Amino acid sequence: MIMWNIPNIITILRILLIPLFVAAFYMQAEFNKSLAAALFTIAALSDWADGYLARRLNCVTPFGTFLDPVADKLIVVVALVMLVEEHSSVWIAVPSMIIIGREIIISGLREWMSSIGLSKIVEVSLIGKIKTWMQMISIIILMLSNEEHLLLMNSGLLILYISAVLALYSMSVYVLLAWNATKNSFY
């Protein structure tokens, strides 16, 4: 049974915001990217709000613990795919592939570690949270920028590359922790 509490409702609303975000991004209006960036910003802030409220109100649930990172990954991956399509640039495609690939690897790693009773080994770390926020900030900046706003575009790209490096670093930390915890079971 789903625990219907405020943090979980916020997380579910963040997922339901994704189709509106996509529609805003592709609608034929002058303000479409600004609206999409605003919706993405609301989603990013709701990520902080649901976690804060879950801890503050002491209503952390297994459902919320599972769904919150899924909601983050969904909206980030959707946004990165749209930005790659929009800009048709290797400079956005490469860090996006790194970020998306990392999320697939870590999701599989977490599922495997959970199946063998070692889910605590790969819990979300501070570096993972920083990576997520850097991704969200870069996505907002890149949505608001274009070739005419080169400084804004380059700032967004720089932050995206930093988040891709953090993604690789955090992935290597998680994989190493998992390897050390399970290396005897491989022999």
Number of C-alpha atoms within 10 A of each C-alpha: 4 9 14 12 16 15 26 24 14 20 24 15 14 24 19 13 16 21 12 14 22 18 13 20 23 13 13 9 10 8 13 19 20 16 20 24 22 17 21 26 16 13 26 20 14 18 20 13 15 22 20 14 17 18 11 10 12 9 17 19 16 10 13 24 15 10 16 20 16 16 19 20 18 14 22 23 17 15 26 25 16 16 19 17 12 14 15 11 11 10 14 21 17 14 20 24 16 16 27 19 14 19 18 12 13 18 16 12 18 21 15 14 18 14 10 9 10 16 15 10 16 21 12 14 12 10 14 18 15 14 24 22 18 20 27 25 18 25 23 22 20 25 26 20 19 15 10 8 10 11 12 18 18 17 15 24 19 14 20 27 22 17 26 24 16 21 26 17 16 21 20 14 15 21 18 14 14 19 13 11 13 14 11 8 7 6 5
